């Protein structure tokens, strides 16, 4: 589609969008664009919303720093939010306690309500993709477009492949994947059929098995688009995916 670029603003705040004490990074056009999508950036398991702005990421994922500015320059309002409150490395103020579980999706809905918009679109990295899919399960009428980078789709398969019971204990109050509640397993949920989901995956990603993304794409159906790269490992997709394709996808399905 043809979009006209515009100037944009960037800001960082605490406690905005109804999230008491939580930090956000926001990119938005200087002049509002009619019917523009609102895009929520969801970071990976060990990240924060700073992932999209921190120059320390530039050496590893230089394209990542372009994502917010590019989307805002094409009229989108883009908000990066933390997975949870920042604080001690363990306990209730640890972002890992919240990232991808029901309290996380509840906070996303708080953001939507505070903005007064009917739909949200998402760009999710790794665990951020799982959080976006969880939101789609819980709020199916509020979904615009979804984009995943090395997107986690199957929590049980993820932990079987990586073995991280510490996070499980924090986020879901269990100590093994087999003990996860039914709400954690979204792989075949009916609310995901037909959603506009685009995902980028590397075949050699040892963290998020390719087969899980293929299964999710098959479950969603014709509205899913899975792009594969032979190499790059986990999050290597951030360097290989084309942001212009993402912007078009979000405008086509998220506005």
PEURZI-V324740 format. One record per residue. N is the residue number from 0. RES is the residue in one small letter. PHI is phi in whole degrees, -180 to 180 (* if undefined). BURIAL is I if it has 16 or more other ideal C-beta (glycine too) atoms within 10 Angstrom, else O. Layout:
n->N res->RES phi->PHI burial->BURIAL
n->N res->RES phi->PHI burial->BURIAL
//
This chain:
n->0 res->x phi->* burial->O
n->1 res->x phi->-98 burial->O
n->2 res->x phi->-124 burial->O
n->3 res->x phi->-97 burial->O
n->4 res->x phi->-78 burial->O
n->5 res->x phi->-143 burial->O
n->6 res->x phi->-74 burial->O
n->7 res->x phi->-138 burial->I
n->8 res->x phi->-119 burial->O
n->9 res->x phi->-130 burial->O
n->10 res->x phi->-148 burial->O
n->11 res->x phi->-130 burial->O
n->12 res->x phi->-145 burial->O
n->13 res->x phi->-128 burial->O
n->14 res->x phi->78 burial->O
n->15 res->x phi->-86 burial->I
n->16 res->x phi->60 burial->I
n->17 res->x phi->80 burial->O
n->18 res->x phi->-97 burial->I
n->19 res->x phi->-59 burial->O
n->20 res->x phi->78 burial->O
n->21 res->x phi->-94 burial->I
n->22 res->x phi->-98 burial->I
n->23 res->x phi->-136 burial->I
n->24 res->x phi->-122 burial->I
n->25 res->x phi->-125 burial->I
n->26 res->x phi->-118 burial->I
n->27 res->x phi->-152 burial->I
n->28 res->x phi->-64 burial->I
n->29 res->x phi->-61 burial->O
n->30 res->x phi->-115 burial->O
n->31 res->x phi->-56 burial->O
n->32 res->x phi->-110 burial->I
n->33 res->x phi->-59 burial->O
n->34 res->x phi->61 burial->O
n->35 res->x phi->-71 burial->I
n->36 res->x phi->-67 burial->I
n->37 res->x phi->-102 burial->I
n->38 res->x phi->-114 burial->I
n->39 res->x phi->-101 burial->I
n->40 res->x phi->-88 burial->I
n->41 res->x phi->-121 burial->I
n->42 res->x phi->-77 burial->I
n->43 res->x phi->-81 burial->I
n->44 res->x phi->-57 burial->I
n->45 res->x phi->-103 burial->O
n->46 res->x phi->-101 burial->I
n->47 res->x phi->-140 burial->I
n->48 res->x phi->-64 burial->I
n->49 res->x phi->-63 burial->I
n->50 res->x phi->-50 burial->I
n->51 res->x phi->-89 burial->I
n->52 res->x phi->-136 burial->I
n->53 res->x phi->-73 burial->O
n->54 res->x phi->-66 burial->O
n->55 res->x phi->-63 burial->O
n->56 res->x phi->-78 burial->I
n->57 res->x phi->-63 burial->O
n->58 res->x phi->-67 burial->O
n->59 res->x phi->-93 burial->O
n->60 res->x phi->-132 burial->I
n->61 res->x phi->-58 burial->O
n->62 res->x phi->-66 burial->I
n->63 res->x phi->-60 burial->I
n->64 res->x phi->-70 burial->I
n->65 res->x phi->-88 burial->O
n->66 res->x phi->-63 burial->I
n->67 res->x phi->-62 burial->I
n->68 res->x phi->-58 burial->I
n->69 res->x phi->-65 burial->I
n->70 res->x phi->-63 burial->I
n->71 res->x phi->-67 burial->I
n->72 res->x phi->-68 burial->I
n->73 res->x phi->-101 burial->I
n->74 res->x phi->97 burial->I
n->75 res->x phi->-74 burial->I
n->76 res->x phi->-96 burial->I
n->77 res->x phi->-120 burial->I
n->78 res->x phi->-129 burial->I
n->79 res->x phi->-95 burial->I
n->80 res->x phi->-121 burial->I
n->81 res->x phi->-71 burial->I
n->82 res->x phi->-67 burial->I
n->83 res->x phi->-176 burial->I
n->84 res->x phi->-61 burial->I
n->85 res->x phi->-89 burial->I
n->86 res->x phi->180 burial->O
n->87 res->x phi->-63 burial->O
n->88 res->x phi->-69 burial->O
n->89 res->x phi->-147 burial->O
n->90 res->x phi->96 burial->O
n->91 res->x phi->-68 burial->O
n->92 res->x phi->-100 burial->O
n->93 res->x phi->-96 burial->I
n->94 res->x phi->-54 burial->I
n->95 res->x phi->-65 burial->I
n->96 res->x phi->-68 burial->I
n->97 res->x phi->-120 burial->I
n->98 res->x phi->-59 burial->I
n->99 res->x phi->89 burial->I
n->100 res->x phi->-104 burial->I
n->101 res->x phi->-58 burial->O
n->102 res->x phi->-67 burial->O
n->103 res->x phi->-67 burial->I
n->104 res->x phi->-67 burial->I
n->105 res->x phi->-66 burial->O
n->106 res->x phi->-70 burial->I
n->107 res->x phi->-62 burial->I
n->108 res->x phi->-66 burial->O
n->109 res->x phi->-61 burial->I
n->110 res->x phi->-61 burial->I
n->111 res->x phi->-60 burial->I
n->112 res->x phi->-62 burial->O
n->113 res->x phi->-67 burial->O
n->114 res->x phi->-81 burial->O
n->115 res->x phi->71 burial->O
n->116 res->x phi->-108 burial->O
n->117 res->x phi->-87 burial->O
n->118 res->x phi->-138 burial->I
n->119 res->x phi->-126 burial->I
n->120 res->x phi->-109 burial->I
n->121 res->x phi->-139 burial->I
n->122 res->x phi->-122 burial->I
n->123 res->x phi->-122 burial->I
n->124 res->x phi->-97 burial->I
n->125 res->x phi->56 burial->I
n->126 res->x phi->-60 burial->I
n->127 res->x phi->-62 burial->I
n->128 res->x phi->-66 burial->I
n->129 res->x phi->-61 burial->I
n->130 res->x phi->-62 burial->I
n->131 res->x phi->-66 burial->I
n->132 res->x phi->-66 burial->I
n->133 res->x phi->-60 burial->I
n->134 res->x phi->-63 burial->I
n->135 res->x phi->-63 burial->I
n->136 res->x phi->-64 burial->I
n->137 res->x phi->-83 burial->I
n->138 res->x phi->-133 burial->I
n->139 res->x phi->-64 burial->O
n->140 res->x phi->-86 burial->O
n->141 res->x phi->-107 burial->I
n->142 res->x phi->-97 burial->I
n->143 res->x phi->-95 burial->I
n->144 res->x phi->-114 burial->I
n->145 res->x phi->-122 burial->I
n->146 res->x phi->-133 burial->I
n->147 res->x phi->-117 burial->I
n->148 res->x phi->-119 burial->I
n->149 res->x phi->51 burial->I
n->150 res->x phi->-72 burial->I
n->151 res->x phi->-72 burial->I
n->152 res->x phi->-121 burial->I
n->153 res->x phi->-128 burial->I
n->154 res->x phi->-66 burial->I
n->155 res->x phi->-63 burial->O
n->156 res->x phi->-63 burial->I
n->157 res->x phi->-62 burial->I
n->158 res->x phi->-77 burial->I
n->159 res->x phi->-67 burial->O
n->160 res->x phi->-81 burial->I
n->161 res->x phi->-115 burial->O
n->162 res->x phi->60 burial->O
n->163 res->x phi->-137 burial->O
n->164 res->x phi->-66 burial->O
n->165 res->x phi->-61 burial->O
n->166 res->x phi->-67 burial->I
n->167 res->x phi->-58 burial->I
n->168 res->x phi->-63 burial->I
n->169 res->x phi->-72 burial->I
n->170 res->x phi->-82 burial->I
n->171 res->x phi->-125 burial->I
n->172 res->x phi->58 burial->O
n->173 res->x phi->-136 burial->O
n->174 res->x phi->-119 burial->O
n->175 res->x phi->-154 burial->O
n->176 res->x phi->-54 burial->I
n->177 res->x phi->-64 burial->O
n->178 res->x phi->-93 burial->O
n->179 res->x phi->-61 burial->I
n->180 res->x phi->-70 burial->O
n->181 res->x phi->-58 burial->O
n->182 res->x phi->-63 burial->O
n->183 res->x phi->-81 burial->I
n->184 res->x phi->-98 burial->O
n->185 res->x phi->-110 burial->I
n->186 res->x phi->-61 burial->O
n->187 res->x phi->-128 burial->O
n->188 res->x phi->-72 burial->I
n->189 res->x phi->-62 burial->O
n->190 res->x phi->-70 burial->O
n->191 res->x phi->-91 burial->I
n->192 res->x phi->-65 burial->O
n->193 res->x phi->87 burial->O
n->194 res->x phi->-76 burial->I
n->195 res->x phi->-80 burial->I
n->196 res->x phi->-124 burial->I
n->197 res->x phi->-118 burial->I
n->198 res->x phi->-135 burial->I
n->199 res->x phi->-110 burial->I
n->200 res->x phi->-136 burial->I
n->201 res->x phi->-100 burial->I
n->202 res->x phi->-62 burial->O
n->203 res->x phi->-97 burial->O
n->204 res->x phi->-73 burial->I
n->205 res->x phi->-86 burial->O
n->206 res->x phi->-86 burial->I
n->207 res->x phi->-118 burial->I
n->208 res->x phi->-58 burial->I
n->209 res->x phi->-56 burial->I
n->210 res->x phi->-59 burial->O
n->211 res->x phi->-72 burial->I
n->212 res->x phi->-70 burial->I
n->213 res->x phi->-63 burial->I
n->214 res->x phi->-66 burial->I
n->215 res->x phi->-66 burial->I
n->216 res->x phi->-62 burial->I
n->217 res->x phi->-65 burial->O
n->218 res->x phi->-68 burial->I
n->219 res->x phi->-66 burial->I
n->220 res->x phi->101 burial->O
n->221 res->x phi->-67 burial->O
n->222 res->x phi->-86 burial->I
n->223 res->x phi->-98 burial->I
n->224 res->x phi->-134 burial->O
n->225 res->x phi->-110 burial->I
n->226 res->x phi->-108 burial->O
n->227 res->x phi->-111 burial->I
n->228 res->x phi->-121 burial->I
n->229 res->x phi->-65 burial->O
n->230 res->x phi->-134 burial->O
n->231 res->x phi->139 burial->I
n->232 res->x phi->67 burial->O
n->233 res->x phi->-78 burial->I
n->234 res->x phi->70 burial->I
n->235 res->x phi->-65 burial->I
n->236 res->x phi->-63 burial->I
n->237 res->x phi->-63 burial->I
n->238 res->x phi->-94 burial->O
n->239 res->x phi->-110 burial->I
n->240 res->x phi->-72 burial->I
n->241 res->x phi->-99 burial->O
n->242 res->x phi->-62 burial->I
n->243 res->x phi->-62 burial->O
n->244 res->x phi->-65 burial->O
n->245 res->x phi->-66 burial->I
n->246 res->x phi->-60 burial->I
n->247 res->x phi->-63 burial->I
n->248 res->x phi->-61 burial->I
n->249 res->x phi->-70 burial->I
n->250 res->x phi->-67 burial->I
n->251 res->x phi->-66 burial->O
n->252 res->x phi->-115 burial->I
n->253 res->x phi->-105 burial->I
n->254 res->x phi->-97 burial->I
//
